[in-house]
């Protein structure tokens, strides 16, 4: 019976404890009068976040923290903030309350202070509220002004709308700090935050040593992390408030997607997300390859994860310590093989030819850049005129960047990046290779052009040969030259084509009524073209034995009567040979001169009033008396 009573009493206590926990979760605010014990929590108004005491996995130590309310399992991915990271509770006697001076504090069962918001100015009657963003804020009750917030003191996780910032005036930074282990949220060795020297960059440090960097922010992306374009589109931004404070933040258009950045205990920054409220998946990590480690290949060494070995000296440089380099220890980097021109001049020797630049494409630019407002066309000259400048780069978002110190953390990217121009002595530039490339390209272009021209000429000649068999050609030859008896002296200038059908139609199929006479070449017919132009056509049969040469000779011998005002040789005629039938044609008309009626055979195509040419009298014709 006593056992039954004790069992019932225990069940009642558990029920009351659950009721008390649920009652405590109904509020999102803590005051001096309304604090929370170890077994209690508060929840944000939207129900997304909880604040209370928890134990990390595989640990009995108790901590005050904020975690996602939807996740029953506590882990380094779900706890977004921890208060007493370096002072855990050893039992469940702790409380979270507001102290008399207005600070938010964690106390143990003996009222010993384990953690405080650590405000130096006393604020009476303050209160703490857990917001729907996951930010725990401390307000002064008199004004309601936020005097402290957990987002300004993050742990190892950055969530959306949190600001990782740096104040260049005071040196104060808001940055992530890793856990020591998955079961120990105390501050680990690694930290991550924004660094603004000349251009903003995101860094990860191991103590004070840099182990990773993003490259400069160019108002759209971090140049050295081109693979995160989808995340950049989700609201990544770096903001300069013009008061010395710059901060990095991000947002998400998908409210149901939980997207966080977690700095794990190995110093790797992870992008993790969850859709179902239980499982977290890694989408991206900062240290994916050995080349992502800061300065892997030392000064003037370039890292390419697709090469073996991954490190190589830039052209014009050689390993500083060849033995270490061959063993795979590349941290000592590379040194120049030949001094720059300006260095030789400053040493009193002959300067020689000017230095030039080696272009490296798709690069994560080196650390410690200087910035100037120079335009792209002036960026190169600005570097060349400064003997201390060893490289330059230009990006539309950042402007002109230059480097006057050793080039550290160079990396060849598989996508993205920008072009880096490294200064070299003239003798180190591969001018011979450039000349070979230019010559090769020129020869290829010439060969292609020659081939095309040859093909087109062949096509044209083939077409002309075909036309000669089926068309009548008009040859226009110069009357300025003496043809003599040699047909080869005739100069052909133009070619007009007429088919036999057109001439047959013009002469009514060479009807006898249109026959004007008969000559050595053959019968002559009078005809009229479709445009009304009258012509005379001489026709030669197969048996005549005369042809093109006779036509040209005859044309060359035709003279205008000596007493006529037309005193030059005939300029052109019509020639055709179709199926062995040869035809000659001229423009035909009559006129009277000194009582004689004559037929005029004029250049076909020029008309009765041909255009006047320099040195050529108007109306050059040939004629036969009737």
C-alpha positions as CSV (number, residue, x, y, z in Angstrom):
1,X,0.0,0.0,0.0
2,X,2.8,2.4,0.9
3,X,4.6,1.5,-2.3
4,X,1.4,2.4,-4.3
5,X,1.2,5.7,-2.5
6,X,4.8,6.5,-3.2
7,X,4.4,5.6,-6.9
8,X,1.4,7.8,-7.2
9,X,3.2,10.6,-5.5
10,X,6.1,10.4,-7.9
11,X,3.8,10.4,-10.9
12,X,2.1,13.4,-9.5
13,X,5.4,15.3,-9.0
14,X,6.4,14.5,-12.6
15,X,3.0,15.8,-13.8
16,X,3.4,19.0,-11.8
17,X,6.9,19.4,-13.1
18,X,5.7,19.1,-16.7
19,X,2.9,21.5,-15.9
20,X,5.3,23.9,-14.4
21,X,7.6,23.6,-17.4
22,X,4.8,24.3,-19.8
23,X,3.6,27.2,-17.7
24,X,7.1,28.6,-17.7
25,X,7.3,28.3,-21.5
26,X,4.2,30.4,-22.0
27,X,6.3,33.6,-21.6
28,X,9.2,35.1,-23.6
29,X,10.4,37.5,-20.8
30,X,12.6,37.3,-17.7
31,X,12.6,39.8,-14.9
32,X,14.1,40.0,-11.4
33,X,10.8,38.7,-10.1
34,X,10.1,36.2,-12.8
35,X,13.4,34.2,-13.3
36,X,13.7,30.6,-14.6
37,X,15.1,27.6,-12.7
38,X,17.0,24.7,-14.3
39,X,13.8,22.8,-15.2
40,X,12.1,25.7,-16.8
41,X,12.3,27.4,-20.2
42,X,10.9,30.4,-22.0
43,X,9.9,30.4,-25.7
44,X,9.9,33.1,-28.3
45,X,6.5,34.6,-29.2
46,X,6.5,32.7,-32.6
47,X,7.5,29.4,-31.0
48,X,10.8,29.1,-33.0
49,X,13.3,29.3,-30.2
50,X,13.7,28.2,-26.5
51,X,15.9,29.5,-23.7
52,X,16.8,27.3,-20.8
53,X,19.3,24.9,-19.3
54,X,20.7,22.0,-21.3
55,X,23.3,19.3,-21.2
56,X,25.5,18.7,-24.4
57,X,25.7,15.2,-25.8
58,X,27.8,12.8,-23.6
59,X,28.1,15.4,-20.8
60,X,26.5,16.0,-17.4
61,X,27.5,19.7,-17.3
62,X,24.7,22.2,-17.4
63,X,24.6,25.3,-19.5
64,X,22.2,28.1,-20.3
65,X,21.5,28.4,-24.0
66,X,19.1,29.1,-26.8
67,X,18.1,26.4,-29.3
68,X,15.6,25.6,-32.0
69,X,12.3,24.7,-30.3
70,X,11.4,22.1,-33.0
71,X,14.5,20.0,-32.3
72,X,14.3,17.6,-29.4
73,X,17.9,16.6,-29.7
74,X,20.5,19.1,-28.4
75,X,23.7,19.3,-30.5
76,X,26.3,21.8,-31.7
77,X,24.0,22.4,-34.8
78,X,20.8,23.2,-32.8
79,X,22.2,25.3,-29.9
80,X,22.7,28.8,-31.4
81,X,24.0,30.5,-28.2
82,X,25.5,29.6,-24.9
83,X,25.8,31.9,-21.9
84,X,28.1,30.2,-19.3
85,X,30.4,28.5,-21.9
86,X,33.5,28.5,-19.7
87,X,31.6,28.0,-16.3
88,X,29.2,25.0,-16.5
89,X,26.9,24.1,-13.7
90,X,27.7,20.7,-12.0
91,X,24.1,20.1,-10.9
92,X,20.5,21.3,-11.6
93,X,20.4,24.0,-9.0
94,X,21.1,27.0,-11.3
95,X,18.9,30.0,-12.1
96,X,18.8,32.7,-14.8
97,X,17.6,36.0,-13.5
98,X,18.1,39.8,-13.5
99,X,20.5,41.1,-10.9
100,X,20.1,44.2,-8.8
101,X,22.3,46.3,-11.1
102,X,20.2,45.3,-14.1
103,X,22.5,42.6,-15.6
104,X,21.3,39.2,-16.9
105,X,23.1,36.6,-14.7
106,X,23.5,32.8,-14.2
107,X,23.8,31.8,-10.6
108,X,24.3,28.4,-9.0
109,X,22.5,27.0,-6.0
110,X,24.7,29.0,-3.6
111,X,24.0,32.2,-5.6
112,X,27.5,32.2,-7.0
113,X,27.9,34.2,-10.2
114,X,28.8,31.9,-13.1
115,X,28.0,34.3,-16.0
116,X,26.8,37.9,-16.5
117,X,25.9,40.3,-19.4
118,X,28.5,42.4,-17.8
119,X,27.1,45.9,-18.3
120,X,29.2,48.5,-16.6
121,X,26.5,51.1,-16.1
122,X,23.9,50.0,-13.6
123,X,20.4,49.9,-15.0
124,X,17.5,49.3,-12.7
125,X,14.3,47.4,-13.4
126,X,15.5,45.9,-16.6
127,X,14.1,42.8,-18.4
128,X,15.2,40.2,-20.9
129,X,13.2,39.0,-23.9
130,X,13.7,36.2,-26.4
131,X,12.8,37.5,-29.8
132,X,11.4,35.4,-32.8
133,X,14.8,36.0,-34.5
134,X,16.5,34.0,-31.8
135,X,18.1,37.1,-30.3
136,X,18.0,37.5,-26.5
137,X,17.8,41.2,-25.7
138,X,18.1,43.1,-22.4
139,X,16.0,46.2,-22.2
140,X,16.0,49.1,-19.8
141,X,12.4,49.3,-18.5
142,X,12.4,53.0,-18.3
143,X,13.0,53.6,-22.1
144,X,12.7,50.1,-23.5
145,X,16.0,50.6,-25.3
146,X,18.1,47.5,-26.0
147,X,21.2,47.7,-23.8
148,X,22.6,44.2,-24.5
149,X,21.8,41.4,-27.0
150,X,23.1,37.9,-27.5
151,X,23.6,38.5,-31.3
152,X,26.5,40.8,-30.3
153,X,28.0,37.9,-28.3
154,X,27.6,34.8,-30.6
155,X,28.9,31.4,-30.0
156,X,29.8,29.1,-32.9
157,X,26.7,29.6,-35.0
158,X,25.6,32.5,-37.3
159,X,21.9,32.5,-38.1
160,X,20.1,34.7,-40.6
161,X,19.9,38.5,-39.7
162,X,22.8,38.1,-37.3
163,X,25.6,40.6,-37.9
164,X,29.3,39.7,-37.8
165,X,31.0,43.0,-37.6
166,X,34.2,44.9,-37.0
167,X,34.7,48.5,-35.8
168,X,37.8,49.9,-37.4
169,X,37.9,52.8,-34.9
170,X,37.8,50.8,-31.7
171,X,39.0,47.4,-33.0
172,X,35.9,45.8,-31.4
173,X,34.7,42.7,-33.3
174,X,31.6,40.5,-33.2
175,X,32.8,37.1,-34.3
176,X,32.1,33.3,-34.1
177,X,34.1,31.1,-31.7
178,X,34.2,27.3,-32.0
179,X,33.3,24.8,-29.3
180,X,36.2,22.8,-27.9
181,X,34.3,19.6,-28.8
182,X,30.8,18.4,-29.6
183,X,30.3,17.8,-25.9
184,X,32.1,20.9,-24.6
185,X,30.8,24.3,-25.7
186,X,33.6,26.2,-24.0
187,X,35.5,28.6,-26.2
188,X,37.8,26.6,-28.6
189,X,40.9,27.5,-30.6
190,X,39.1,28.9,-33.7
191,X,37.3,32.1,-34.5
192,X,35.8,33.6,-37.6
193,X,34.9,37.2,-38.5
194,X,35.1,40.1,-40.8
195,X,38.4,41.9,-41.4
196,X,38.5,45.3,-43.1
197,X,41.9,46.6,-44.1
198,X,41.2,48.1,-47.5
199,X,38.5,45.8,-48.7
200,X,36.2,43.6,-46.5
201,X,37.1,39.9,-46.2
202,X,35.9,37.0,-44.0
203,X,38.6,35.2,-42.1
204,X,39.0,32.1,-40.0
205,X,41.8,32.2,-37.4
206,X,43.5,29.6,-35.2
207,X,44.4,31.8,-32.3
208,X,46.1,34.7,-34.1
209,X,47.1,32.8,-37.2
210,X,45.0,33.0,-40.4
211,X,43.9,29.6,-41.7
212,X,41.3,30.6,-44.3
213,X,40.0,33.7,-46.1
214,X,37.3,34.5,-48.6
215,X,39.1,37.0,-50.7
216,X,37.8,40.6,-51.1
217,X,34.1,41.4,-51.2
218,X,33.2,43.1,-54.5
219,X,29.7,44.3,-53.6
220,X,28.2,41.0,-54.9
221,X,30.4,38.1,-53.9
222,X,33.5,37.2,-52.1
223,X,36.0,36.8,-55.0
224,X,37.7,33.7,-53.6
225,X,34.5,31.8,-52.9
226,X,32.7,31.7,-56.3
227,X,30.9,28.4,-55.7
228,X,28.4,30.0,-53.4
229,X,26.5,32.0,-56.0
230,X,23.1,30.5,-54.9
231,X,23.8,31.7,-51.3
232,X,24.8,35.1,-52.5
233,X,21.5,35.5,-54.2
234,X,19.8,34.6,-50.9
235,X,20.7,38.0,-49.4
236,X,24.4,38.0,-48.6
237,X,25.6,41.5,-48.0
238,X,28.5,43.4,-46.5
239,X,27.5,46.8,-45.2
240,X,29.6,49.8,-44.3
241,X,27.6,52.1,-42.1
242,X,30.0,55.0,-42.8
243,X,30.7,55.4,-39.1
244,X,33.7,53.0,-39.0
245,X,31.6,49.8,-38.6
246,X,31.3,47.2,-41.3
247,X,29.2,44.0,-40.9
248,X,28.4,40.8,-42.8
249,X,24.9,39.4,-42.7
250,X,22.5,37.2,-44.7
251,X,18.8,36.5,-45.0
252,X,16.7,33.9,-46.7
253,X,13.5,34.1,-48.7
254,X,12.5,30.6,-47.6
255,X,11.2,31.0,-44.1
256,X,10.8,27.2,-43.6
257,X,14.4,26.5,-44.5
258,X,16.7,26.7,-41.5
259,X,20.1,27.8,-42.8
260,X,23.1,28.3,-40.5
261,X,26.8,28.8,-40.6
262,X,28.6,26.7,-38.0
263,X,32.3,27.1,-37.1
264,X,33.1,23.5,-35.9
265,X,35.8,22.4,-33.5
266,X,38.3,21.7,-36.4
267,X,38.1,25.4,-37.6
268,X,36.0,24.5,-40.7
269,X,33.1,26.9,-41.5
270,X,30.1,24.8,-42.5
271,X,26.9,25.9,-44.3
272,X,24.2,23.6,-42.9
273,X,20.4,23.4,-43.5
274,X,17.4,21.5,-42.4
275,X,13.9,21.2,-43.9
276,X,12.3,18.6,-41.7
277,X,13.3,20.0,-38.3
278,X,15.4,16.9,-37.5
279,X,18.3,16.2,-39.9
280,X,21.0,18.7,-40.7
281,X,22.9,18.5,-44.0
282,X,26.1,20.2,-45.0
283,X,25.8,22.2,-48.2
284,X,29.2,23.8,-48.3
285,X,32.5,24.0,-46.3
286,X,35.3,26.5,-46.3
287,X,38.1,23.9,-46.1
288,X,37.3,21.6,-49.0
289,X,40.8,21.0,-50.4
290,X,44.3,21.6,-49.2
291,X,44.5,24.6,-51.4
292,X,41.9,26.3,-49.2
293,X,44.4,26.4,-46.3
294,X,45.8,29.9,-46.0
295,X,49.3,30.3,-47.6
296,X,49.6,26.6,-48.4
297,X,52.2,27.3,-51.1
298,X,54.0,30.2,-49.5
299,X,55.0,33.5,-51.0
300,X,54.7,33.7,-54.9
301,X,53.5,30.1,-54.9
302,X,50.2,29.2,-56.6
303,X,48.0,26.3,-55.4
304,X,45.9,24.2,-57.8
305,X,44.0,21.3,-56.2
306,X,43.7,19.6,-59.7
307,X,47.5,19.4,-60.1
308,X,50.0,17.0,-58.6
309,X,51.8,18.4,-56.7
310,X,49.3,21.1,-55.8
311,X,51.9,23.8,-55.4
312,X,54.0,25.5,-58.1
313,X,56.1,28.6,-58.3
314,X,54.9,31.4,-60.6
315,X,56.8,31.9,-63.8
316,X,59.9,33.8,-63.2
317,X,60.2,32.4,-59.6
318,X,61.9,29.4,-58.1
319,X,61.6,27.5,-54.8
320,X,63.4,29.3,-51.9
321,X,64.4,26.0,-50.3
322,X,64.5,23.3,-53.0
323,X,64.9,20.5,-50.6
324,X,61.9,21.4,-48.5
325,X,59.9,22.0,-51.7
326,X,60.7,18.6,-53.1
327,X,59.6,17.0,-49.8
328,X,56.2,18.6,-50.1
329,X,56.8,21.4,-47.6
330,X,55.9,24.5,-49.6
331,X,55.5,27.1,-46.8
332,X,58.9,28.7,-47.5
333,X,57.5,29.8,-50.9
334,X,59.4,31.1,-54.0
335,X,61.8,33.9,-54.9
336,X,62.5,35.8,-58.1
337,X,65.1,34.4,-60.6
338,X,65.9,37.8,-62.0
339,X,65.6,41.2,-60.5
340,X,63.1,43.8,-61.8
341,X,64.2,46.6,-64.0
342,X,63.6,49.3,-61.3
343,X,65.7,47.2,-58.9
344,X,68.6,47.0,-61.3
345,X,68.4,50.8,-61.9
346,X,68.4,51.5,-58.1
347,X,71.5,49.3,-57.8
348,X,73.3,51.4,-60.4
349,X,73.4,48.8,-63.2
350,X,71.9,49.1,-66.6
351,X,68.2,48.9,-66.4
352,X,67.5,47.3,-69.7
353,X,64.0,46.8,-71.1
354,X,61.0,47.6,-69.0
355,X,59.3,45.1,-66.8
356,X,56.1,43.4,-68.0
357,X,53.2,41.5,-66.5
358,X,52.3,37.8,-66.4
359,X,48.5,37.4,-66.6
360,X,47.0,34.6,-64.4
361,X,43.3,33.9,-65.0
362,X,40.6,32.7,-62.7
363,X,42.5,33.5,-59.5
364,X,41.7,34.0,-55.9
365,X,43.8,37.1,-55.4
366,X,46.5,37.2,-52.7
367,X,46.1,38.7,-49.3
368,X,47.2,42.2,-48.1
369,X,45.9,44.1,-51.2
370,X,46.0,47.9,-51.5
371,X,43.1,49.7,-53.1
372,X,42.9,52.8,-55.3
373,X,40.2,54.5,-57.3
374,X,42.2,54.2,-60.6
375,X,40.2,53.2,-63.6
376,X,41.0,49.9,-65.4
377,X,43.1,51.5,-68.1
378,X,45.2,53.4,-65.5
379,X,45.5,50.5,-63.0
380,X,48.4,48.8,-65.0
381,X,50.4,52.0,-65.5
382,X,49.9,52.9,-61.8
383,X,51.5,49.6,-60.8
384,X,54.3,49.8,-63.5
385,X,55.3,53.3,-62.3
386,X,55.7,52.1,-58.7
387,X,58.8,50.0,-58.2
388,X,57.3,48.4,-55.1
389,X,54.2,47.2,-56.9
390,X,54.6,43.5,-57.7
391,X,51.1,42.7,-59.0
392,X,47.8,44.3,-59.8
393,X,44.2,43.3,-60.6
394,X,41.0,45.1,-61.6
395,X,37.5,44.1,-60.8
396,X,34.4,46.1,-61.6
397,X,33.1,45.7,-58.1
398,X,36.2,46.4,-56.1
399,X,38.1,48.7,-58.5
400,X,41.9,48.7,-58.8
401,X,43.9,46.4,-56.4
402,X,47.6,46.3,-56.2
403,X,50.2,44.4,-54.0
404,X,53.5,45.8,-52.7
405,X,54.4,42.8,-50.5
406,X,54.9,39.1,-51.0
407,X,52.0,37.5,-52.8
408,X,50.4,35.1,-50.2
409,X,47.5,32.7,-50.5
410,X,47.4,32.5,-54.3
411,X,44.9,29.9,-55.6
412,X,43.9,28.8,-59.1
413,X,40.1,28.4,-59.1
414,X,38.1,26.0,-61.3
415,X,35.4,28.7,-61.8
416,X,35.0,32.4,-61.1
417,X,38.0,34.4,-59.7
418,X,39.6,37.3,-61.5
419,X,42.7,38.0,-63.7
420,X,45.8,38.7,-61.7
421,X,48.8,40.5,-63.4
422,X,52.2,39.6,-61.8
423,X,55.2,41.9,-62.5
424,X,58.2,40.2,-64.1
425,X,61.5,41.2,-65.6
426,X,61.3,41.5,-69.4
427,X,63.5,38.5,-69.9
428,X,61.1,36.3,-68.0
429,X,58.2,37.1,-70.2
430,X,57.4,34.5,-72.8
431,X,57.6,36.8,-75.8
432,X,58.8,34.0,-78.1
433,X,55.8,31.9,-77.3
434,X,53.5,34.9,-78.0
435,X,55.2,35.4,-81.4
436,X,54.7,31.7,-82.2
437,X,51.1,31.9,-81.3
438,X,50.6,35.0,-83.5
439,X,52.4,33.5,-86.5
440,X,50.5,30.2,-86.1
441,X,47.1,32.0,-86.0
442,X,48.0,34.2,-88.9
443,X,49.1,31.2,-91.1
444,X,45.9,29.4,-90.2
445,X,43.8,32.4,-91.2
446,X,45.6,32.8,-94.5
447,X,45.2,29.1,-95.3
448,X,41.6,29.2,-94.6
449,X,41.1,32.4,-96.6
450,X,43.1,31.0,-99.6
451,X,41.1,27.7,-99.5
452,X,37.8,29.6,-99.5
453,X,38.9,31.9,-102.4
454,X,40.1,28.9,-104.4
455,X,36.8,27.1,-103.9
456,X,34.8,30.1,-104.9
457,X,37.0,30.7,-108.0
458,X,36.5,27.1,-109.0
459,X,32.8,27.4,-108.6
460,X,32.7,30.5,-110.7
461,X,34.8,29.1,-113.5
462,X,32.7,26.0,-113.6
463,X,29.6,28.1,-113.8
464,X,31.1,30.2,-116.6
465,X,32.0,27.2,-118.6
466,X,28.5,25.9,-118.4
467,X,27.1,29.3,-119.4
468,X,29.3,29.5,-122.5
469,X,27.7,26.3,-123.8
470,X,24.2,27.6,-123.5
471,X,24.3,31.4,-123.5
472,X,25.2,34.2,-125.9
473,X,27.9,36.6,-124.6
474,X,28.3,40.3,-125.2
475,X,31.9,41.3,-125.3
476,X,32.8,44.9,-125.0
477,X,36.3,45.6,-126.2
478,X,38.3,48.8,-126.3
479,X,38.3,51.0,-129.4
480,X,41.3,52.9,-128.0
481,X,43.7,50.1,-128.8
482,X,44.8,48.9,-132.3
483,X,43.6,45.4,-132.7
484,X,45.6,44.7,-135.9
485,X,45.3,41.2,-137.3
486,X,46.0,39.5,-134.0
487,X,42.8,38.6,-132.2
488,X,44.7,38.3,-128.9
489,X,45.2,42.1,-128.8
490,X,41.4,42.6,-128.3
491,X,40.7,43.6,-124.7
492,X,37.4,42.2,-123.3
493,X,35.8,44.5,-120.8
494,X,32.3,43.4,-120.2
495,X,30.1,40.3,-120.7
496,X,26.3,40.5,-121.2
497,X,24.3,37.2,-121.8
498,X,21.4,36.5,-124.1
499,X,19.9,33.1,-124.9
500,X,19.0,31.8,-128.3
501,X,15.3,31.9,-127.5
502,X,15.4,35.7,-127.0
503,X,17.1,36.3,-130.3
504,X,14.8,33.9,-132.1
505,X,11.8,35.6,-130.6
506,X,13.2,39.1,-131.6
507,X,13.7,37.9,-135.3
508,X,10.4,35.9,-135.5
509,X,12.4,32.7,-135.5
510,X,14.8,34.2,-138.1
511,X,11.9,34.6,-140.6
512,X,12.8,35.4,-144.2
513,X,10.8,38.6,-144.0
514,X,13.3,39.9,-141.5
515,X,16.3,39.0,-143.5
516,X,18.4,42.0,-144.5
517,X,21.1,40.3,-146.5
518,X,23.9,37.7,-146.6
519,X,27.6,37.9,-145.9
520,X,30.7,35.7,-145.3
521,X,29.7,35.2,-141.7
522,X,26.1,34.2,-142.6
523,X,22.7,35.8,-143.1
524,X,21.7,39.0,-141.3
525,X,18.3,39.4,-139.7
526,X,16.5,42.5,-138.4
527,X,14.8,42.0,-135.0
528,X,13.2,43.8,-132.1
529,X,13.7,42.9,-128.4
530,X,10.9,42.8,-125.9
531,X,11.8,46.3,-124.7
532,X,11.4,47.7,-128.2
533,X,15.1,47.9,-129.0
534,X,15.8,47.1,-132.7
535,X,18.8,44.9,-133.4
536,X,20.6,43.3,-136.3
537,X,21.7,39.6,-136.0
538,X,24.2,37.8,-138.1
539,X,23.8,34.0,-138.0
540,X,26.4,31.4,-138.9
541,X,25.7,27.8,-139.6
542,X,27.9,24.8,-138.8
543,X,29.2,24.7,-142.3
544,X,30.6,28.2,-142.3
545,X,33.8,27.4,-140.5
546,X,33.9,30.9,-139.0
547,X,33.4,31.7,-135.3
548,X,34.5,34.0,-132.5
549,X,37.9,35.0,-133.9
550,X,36.2,36.0,-137.2
551,X,33.6,37.9,-135.3
552,X,36.3,39.9,-133.5
553,X,38.3,40.5,-136.6
554,X,35.2,41.6,-138.5
555,X,34.2,43.9,-135.6
556,X,37.7,45.4,-135.5
557,X,37.7,46.1,-139.2
558,X,34.3,47.8,-139.3
559,X,34.8,51.5,-139.8
560,X,32.5,54.5,-139.7
561,X,32.5,56.2,-143.1
562,X,35.4,58.7,-143.3
563,X,33.1,61.6,-144.0
564,X,30.8,60.7,-141.2
565,X,31.0,62.6,-137.9
566,X,31.4,59.1,-136.2
567,X,35.0,58.3,-136.7
568,X,35.9,55.6,-134.2
569,X,36.0,51.9,-134.2
570,X,33.1,49.8,-133.1
571,X,33.1,49.1,-129.3
572,X,31.0,46.1,-128.8
573,X,28.8,43.3,-130.2
574,X,26.8,40.2,-129.3
575,X,28.3,36.8,-129.6
576,X,26.6,33.4,-129.1
577,X,27.2,29.8,-130.0
578,X,24.4,27.4,-129.3
579,X,24.5,23.9,-130.7
580,X,27.0,24.9,-133.3
581,X,25.1,28.0,-134.4
582,X,27.0,31.2,-134.1
583,X,25.3,34.6,-133.8
584,X,26.4,38.3,-133.9
585,X,24.2,41.1,-133.0
586,X,24.3,45.0,-133.0
587,X,21.8,47.7,-132.3
588,X,20.1,48.6,-135.5
589,X,18.7,51.9,-136.8
590,X,18.8,54.1,-139.9
591,X,19.9,57.6,-140.6
592,X,20.6,59.7,-143.7
593,X,23.9,61.5,-144.3
594,X,24.5,63.5,-147.5
595,X,21.5,61.9,-149.2
596,X,22.6,58.3,-148.4
597,X,20.4,56.1,-146.3
598,X,22.5,53.9,-144.0
599,X,21.9,51.2,-141.4
600,X,23.8,51.7,-138.1
601,X,24.9,48.7,-136.1
602,X,25.5,50.2,-132.6
603,X,26.8,48.9,-129.3
604,X,24.0,46.8,-127.9
605,X,23.2,47.9,-124.3
606,X,24.5,51.4,-124.6
607,X,21.5,52.8,-126.6
608,X,21.6,55.7,-129.0
609,X,23.1,58.1,-126.5
610,X,25.8,56.2,-124.5
611,X,27.3,57.9,-121.5
612,X,30.3,60.1,-122.3
613,X,33.6,58.8,-120.9
614,X,36.8,60.7,-120.5
615,X,38.8,60.5,-123.8
616,X,36.0,58.6,-125.6
617,X,33.8,60.5,-128.1
618,X,30.0,60.1,-127.7
619,X,28.3,57.5,-129.9
620,X,31.1,55.2,-131.0
621,X,29.6,53.0,-133.7
622,X,30.3,50.8,-136.7
623,X,28.0,50.9,-139.8
624,X,27.5,49.3,-143.2
625,X,26.1,51.2,-146.1
626,X,22.9,49.8,-147.6
